């Protein structure tokens, strides 16, 4: 059923006047008459009848109008809502981020983006979790963009490197290593670890750097996010390798530099490969990649 034909029908039903309706719709009377004829043929009933020079709704036309009029209003409302959500000036961005990106990078990035002239009326909807959560929400269309780890080479996801994250060691305040400024991974091997669980994007990264040193860590407990990790380390469960986040200073732990040369810890901008970005999402995506050199997490503190 042709959407435009339904618009023609509604206007003609309200006016019951061909010439006036054609003028209001900026079309010709023959074109209007043809549209109504096609609609009547499709429905199998007459929607209008002529009485002399006038035109009136039939009983079928009146019944059809009662359904079509509110239906079209809902369609118009839906169309307007989607256009507003997608608008590059007033649209909405569903942005997900991993826990470690919630303290500085994500709020800083969003604030800087909104400060750009023309972006002031854009809205963010934020979602937080581990990398597995973020990628699942991205693939289920709950998120437009995610700031997360690259867990696997997922064929559905486009990963663009966004920033690097500084990695440190944290130990309890009264730990034998707490007097040091830096520590080697070999020195850590003698102590139990508070470790990220399998759902964390940091887990494979830390596994990799310890495996490269032939270290099989003794895991005292596994946690999902950074503040839990700091809480357990502060309670003397063990040592931990984790991102250098500002809230470390709020816990009874000591932060140590890693003396070894370790691979860079990359944070990615993840998007769906087969999903067309709305204008507002494309605008934010471009902004992130164009400004990524200013987004190093160790310089945003």
Secondary structure, 3 states (H helix, E strand, C coil): CCHHHHHHHHHHHHHCCHHHHHHHCCCCHHHHHHHHHHHHHHHCCCCEEEECCEEEECHHHHHHHHHHHHHHHHHHHHHHHHHHHHCCCCCEEEEEEEHHHCCCHHHHHHHHHHHCCCCCCCEEEEEEECHHHHHHHHHCCCCCEEEECCCCCCCCEEEEEEEEECEEEEEECCCCCCCCCEECHHHHCCCCEEEECCCCHHHHHHHHHHHHCCCCCCEEEEECCHHHHHHHHHCCCCEEEEECCHHHHHCCEEEEEECCCCCCEEEEEEEECCCCCCHHHHHHHHHHHHCHHHCCCCCCC
